[in-house]
Amino acid sequence: MTQALHHITKQDDKLFIYSMNKRLRITAIFTDDESANKHMEKTDDAVVACFGPFVFLANKYDHGTRE
């Protein structure tokens, strides 16, 4: 079994996902659903994308910027 990994971004970290013609700032990345769900219970973050083993979260009140 592989160990679940995660990264909670810091204020100075800048990682964006483009979705629905908007740029959203990523607030956390997880490699397992259970850890992501626990994080979302405590924060205003929500899943915005999944790619391979990675689950990308952004603040659910972030309306993004149009590109």
N, C-alpha and C positions, 0 to 999 in steps of 0.2 A: 504494500500500500504506500502511495506517495504522500508526502506531507503537504497539507493545504498551505498555500502561500497567500499573503495579502500585502497591500501597500496603501496606506492612508496618506493622501497628498498633503504637503505643507503649503502654507500660504504662497510661497514663492514658486512652487511647482506649477508648470504650465503644460498641461497635456489636454488636447481637445479632440473630440469626436465630432465628425460632421454627420448630421442626421436630419432628414426632412428639410434640406437647404438651410440648416442652422448649425452654428458652431457651439457646442456645449463643453464646458470645462469639466474634466473628469476629477472627481473628488476621492475615489477609491477604486482599487482593482483587487479582485479576489479570484481564486482558482477553484472554489467550491461554493455551491449554492447555500449550504447551511451557514457558513460564516458570513456570506453576503446578507442573508436574511437577518441574522442576528445584528449586524451592523445597521441595517435599514430600520430595525425596530427602535434603535436608539438615536437615529439622526433623521434629517430631512432628505436623505439620499434615496435614489431609485435607480433601477437598472435601465441603462440607455442602449447598451449593446453587449453582445456576447461574440467572442471570436476564439475558436479552439477552446482551450481550457480557461480562458479569461472572461470574467464578468466585470464590465465597466459600469461604474455608478457616477451619477451627477446629482446635484441638488435638484429636487423635484420642482422647486420654484424658480429655477434658472430657465428663462425663456429663450436663452441663446441669443446669438447675434446672427443676423442674415448675412449670407455670403453670396 
